Amino acid sequence: MTPYLLNDFLKSIDEEAFQKSGEFECVYNFNIACPDFTDSEICKDKISIKYFEKTCCFRLVIENIYMVEGDCIGGSQVVYGFDIQNDRIVNFSRQEAG
């Protein structure tokens, strides 16, 4: 993920809808398929964020999806967890798969 995409995602959050549902997501095409695989306009990548009110924490998920033998396959996923306290990110965690 580039700083540009993260900034674009954060700017696009509908704050009112996010406050009501605690969730927001956007689809993109990162064009970063692994070698020997294909990025396709039908295989959309996704960035999503979810707020967990019970624990007061956030989860940001970045999914890179690409085409393998004619099917859209989840290529990789990075999950970030964090809290915000006093306008600062704390308790940061990162998990990656794929």
KOLNU-264594 format. One line per 8 residues: their letters; for each residue x, y, z of N, C-alpha, C. Coordinates in nm, 3 decimals, always signed. Last residue first. Example, Ala and Ser with C-alpha at 12.3 -4.5 7.8 and 13.67 -1.06 7.14 Angstrom:
REM residues 2
sa) +1.285/-0.225/+0.708/+1.367/-0.106/+0.714/+1.290/+0.003/+0.787 | +1.319/-0.569/+0.780/+1.230/-0.450/+0.780/+1.320/-0.330/+0.780 $
END
This chain:
REM residues 98
gaeqrsfn) -0.041/-1.479/+0.294/-0.040/-1.487/+0.148/+0.091/-1.455/+0.085 | -0.075/-1.248/+0.561/-0.096/-1.383/+0.507/-0.092/-1.375/+0.355 | +0.020/-1.072/+0.853/+0.020/-1.083/+0.708/+0.002/-1.228/+0.667 | -0.047/-0.834/+1.105/-0.044/-0.974/+1.065/-0.053/-0.979/+0.913 | +0.038/-0.605/+1.358/+0.032/-0.633/+1.214/+0.041/-0.782/+1.192 | -0.055/-0.350/+1.597/-0.017/-0.488/+1.562/-0.034/-0.507/+1.411 | -0.027/-0.101/+1.847/-0.023/-0.135/+1.705/+0.017/-0.280/+1.687 | -0.083/+0.055/+2.076/-0.115/-0.089/+2.071/-0.124/-0.139/+1.927 $
virdnqid) -0.177/+0.372/+1.927/-0.109/+0.290/+2.028/-0.153/+0.145/+2.010 | -0.175/+0.681/+1.770/-0.196/+0.537/+1.750/-0.112/+0.462/+1.853 | -0.316/+0.970/+1.924/-0.199/+0.892/+1.883/-0.237/+0.746/+1.866 | -0.514/+1.121/+2.049/-0.479/+1.152/+1.909/-0.353/+1.081/+1.860 | -0.546/+0.981/+2.294/-0.487/+1.116/+2.293/-0.434/+1.152/+2.154 | -0.539/+0.680/+2.125/-0.549/+0.743/+2.257/-0.477/+0.877/+2.251 | -0.656/+0.429/+1.934/-0.620/+0.571/+1.928/-0.646/+0.629/+2.067 | -0.525/+0.106/+1.850/-0.614/+0.192/+1.929/-0.570/+0.336/+1.904 $
fgyvvqsg) -0.509/-0.147/+1.594/-0.457/-0.035/+1.670/-0.567/+0.031/+1.751 | -0.400/-0.381/+1.350/-0.485/-0.350/+1.464/-0.424/-0.236/+1.541 | -0.398/-0.478/+1.016/-0.340/-0.392/+1.117/-0.443/-0.371/+1.227 | -0.335/-0.729/+0.793/-0.431/-0.682/+0.893/-0.355/-0.602/+0.998 | -0.310/-0.810/+0.460/-0.238/-0.754/+0.573/-0.343/-0.693/+0.666 | -0.312/-1.069/+0.227/-0.392/-0.985/+0.317/-0.302/-0.939/+0.431 | -0.301/-1.186/-0.110/-0.242/-1.158/+0.019/-0.333/-1.066/+0.099 | -0.480/-1.300/-0.302/-0.336/-1.320/-0.308/-0.267/-1.296/-0.176 $
gicdgevm) -0.770/-1.455/-0.358/-0.708/-1.366/-0.260/-0.560/-1.393/-0.254 | -0.856/-1.478/-0.699/-0.803/-1.545/-0.581/-0.745/-1.440/-0.487 | -1.071/-1.525/-0.960/-1.018/-1.426/-0.868/-0.979/-1.496/-0.739 | -0.981/-1.744/-1.230/-1.059/-1.715/-1.109/-0.991/-1.607/-1.026 | -0.809/-1.799/-1.443/-0.945/-1.757/-1.471/-1.032/-1.726/-1.351 | -0.560/-1.866/-1.318/-0.631/-1.962/-1.402/-0.779/-1.928/-1.417 | -0.597/-1.610/-1.105/-0.518/-1.731/-1.121/-0.605/-1.829/-1.199 | -0.589/-1.264/-1.044/-0.647/-1.375/-1.120/-0.547/-1.488/-1.134 $
yineivlr) -0.589/-1.121/-0.708/-0.550/-1.128/-0.848/-0.605/-1.256/-0.911 | -0.599/-0.892/-0.441/-0.666/-1.005/-0.507/-0.625/-1.004/-0.654 | -0.507/-0.788/-0.138/-0.459/-0.786/-0.275/-0.513/-0.912/-0.344 | -0.645/-0.605/+0.122/-0.651/-0.732/+0.049/-0.605/-0.711/-0.095 | -0.603/-0.480/+0.435/-0.567/-0.454/+0.296/-0.561/-0.588/+0.226 | -0.777/-0.358/+0.713/-0.742/-0.476/+0.633/-0.716/-0.434/+0.489 | -0.768/-0.245/+1.038/-0.754/-0.202/+0.899/-0.704/-0.322/+0.820 | -0.950/-0.214/+1.325/-0.882/-0.313/+1.241/-0.885/-0.261/+1.098 $
fcctkefy) -0.944/-0.056/+1.649/-0.969/-0.055/+1.506/-0.895/-0.171/+1.440 | -1.110/-0.048/+1.972/-0.995/-0.064/+1.884/-1.040/-0.070/+1.738 | -1.283/-0.075/+2.198/-1.233/+0.057/+2.154/-1.108/+0.044/+2.067 | -1.413/-0.303/+2.261/-1.273/-0.295/+2.301/-1.207/-0.163/+2.262 | -1.674/-0.239/+2.173/-1.655/-0.307/+2.301/-1.511/-0.295/+2.353 | -1.643/-0.131/+1.915/-1.681/-0.045/+2.027/-1.652/-0.110/+2.163 | -1.428/-0.155/+1.674/-1.488/-0.245/+1.770/-1.517/-0.166/+1.898 | -1.437/-0.059/+1.339/-1.420/-0.013/+1.477/-1.495/-0.109/+1.568 $
kisikdkc) -1.265/-0.130/+1.042/-1.375/-0.162/+1.132/-1.338/-0.115/+1.272 | -1.190/-0.081/+0.701/-1.163/-0.050/+0.840/-1.286/-0.081/+0.922 | -1.032/-0.198/+0.400/-1.148/-0.181/+0.488/-1.102/-0.146/+0.629 | -0.956/-0.220/+0.064/-0.911/-0.168/+0.193/-1.035/-0.148/+0.277 | -0.903/-0.452/-0.201/-0.992/-0.386/-0.106/-0.915/-0.336/+0.015 | -0.907/-0.523/-0.554/-0.840/-0.519/-0.425/-0.927/-0.438/-0.330 | -1.100/-0.710/-0.782/-1.077/-0.585/-0.712/-1.005/-0.607/-0.579 | -1.104/-0.842/-1.070/-1.052/-0.885/-0.939/-1.012/-0.760/-0.862 $
iesdtfdp) -1.165/-0.717/-1.302/-1.275/-0.783/-1.231/-1.233/-0.832/-1.092 | -0.927/-0.619/-1.397/-1.026/-0.521/-1.354/-1.142/-0.588/-1.279 | -0.649/-0.803/-1.273/-0.763/-0.792/-1.363/-0.860/-0.689/-1.308 | -0.322/-0.918/-1.272/-0.419/-0.825/-1.214/-0.529/-0.807/-1.317 | -0.204/-1.249/-1.281/-0.255/-1.135/-1.355/-0.345/-1.049/-1.268 | +0.112/-1.421/-1.227/-0.032/-1.404/-1.208/-0.074/-1.273/-1.273 | +0.386/-1.422/-1.255/+0.313/-1.536/-1.312/+0.162/-1.529/-1.291 | +0.443/-1.231/-0.958/+0.489/-1.281/-1.088/+0.412/-1.407/-1.128 $
cainfnyv) +0.145/-1.091/-0.804/+0.271/-1.165/-0.797/+0.314/-1.208/-0.938 | +0.007/-0.769/-0.880/-0.004/-0.915/-0.876/+0.135/-0.977/-0.870 | -0.051/-0.497/-0.850/+0.072/-0.552/-0.793/+0.063/-0.705/-0.780 | -0.270/-0.320/-0.895/-0.179/-0.359/-1.003/-0.044/-0.409/-0.949 | -0.474/-0.236/-0.726/-0.337/-0.201/-0.690/-0.237/-0.228/-0.804 | -0.767/-0.111/-0.759/-0.688/-0.205/-0.837/-0.543/-0.165/-0.815 | -1.018/-0.107/-0.497/-0.912/-0.047/-0.576/-0.860/-0.152/-0.673 | -1.293/-0.028/-0.283/-1.225/-0.120/-0.374/-1.128/-0.041/-0.461 $
cefegskq) -1.339/+0.034/+0.066/-1.328/+0.083/-0.073/-1.259/-0.023/-0.156 | -1.539/+0.039/+0.365/-1.445/-0.024/+0.273/-1.451/+0.041/+0.136 | -1.621/+0.052/+0.711/-1.612/+0.121/+0.583/-1.512/+0.045/+0.496 | -1.802/+0.045/+1.023/-1.730/-0.020/+0.914/-1.728/+0.067/+0.790 | -1.974/+0.149/+1.207/-1.843/+0.106/+1.257/-1.759/+0.038/+1.151 | -2.226/+0.254/+1.153/-2.202/+0.110/+1.131/-2.071/+0.059/+1.191 | -2.218/+0.526/+1.240/-2.337/+0.442/+1.260/-2.304/+0.293/+1.253 | -1.968/+0.619/+1.169/-2.009/+0.630/+1.308/-2.129/+0.541/+1.337 $
faeedisk) -1.979/+0.575/+0.893/-1.883/+0.500/+0.974/-1.921/+0.504/+1.121 | -2.170/+0.763/+0.815/-2.200/+0.621/+0.797/-2.107/+0.535/+0.883 | -2.022/+0.996/+0.880/-2.154/+0.970/+0.941/-2.190/+0.822/+0.932 | -1.789/+0.975/+0.722/-1.781/+0.976/+0.868/-1.914/+0.944/+0.934 | -1.689/+0.796/+0.473/-1.811/+0.870/+0.506/-1.825/+0.866/+0.658 | -1.365/+0.810/+0.356/-1.454/+0.755/+0.459/-1.572/+0.849/+0.483 | -1.183/+0.925/+0.186/-1.311/+0.881/+0.129/-1.408/+0.826/+0.233 | -0.952/+0.972/+0.329/-1.033/+1.088/+0.286/-1.172/+1.046/+0.238 $
lfdnllyp) -0.855/+0.710/+0.351/-0.898/+0.782/+0.471/-0.984/+0.903/+0.437 | -0.796/+0.654/+0.077/-0.893/+0.574/+0.152/-0.946/+0.653/+0.272 | -0.597/+0.845/+0.027/-0.720/+0.844/-0.052/-0.830/+0.768/+0.022 | -0.401/+0.758/+0.211/-0.460/+0.891/+0.224/-0.593/+0.900/+0.148 | -0.346/+0.508/+0.099/-0.396/+0.518/+0.236/-0.463/+0.653/+0.257 | -0.251/+0.586/-0.155/-0.373/+0.505/-0.143/-0.431/+0.512/-0.003 | -0.018/+0.734/-0.079/-0.125/+0.796/-0.157/-0.257/+0.719/-0.142 | +0.143/+0.546/+0.048/+0.085/+0.656/+0.128/-0.030/+0.725/+0.054 $
tm) +0.051/+0.219/-0.079/+0.127/+0.343/-0.085/+0.065/+0.448/+0.007 | +0.085/-0.116/+0.000/+0.000/+0.000/+0.000/+0.090/+0.123/+0.000 $
END
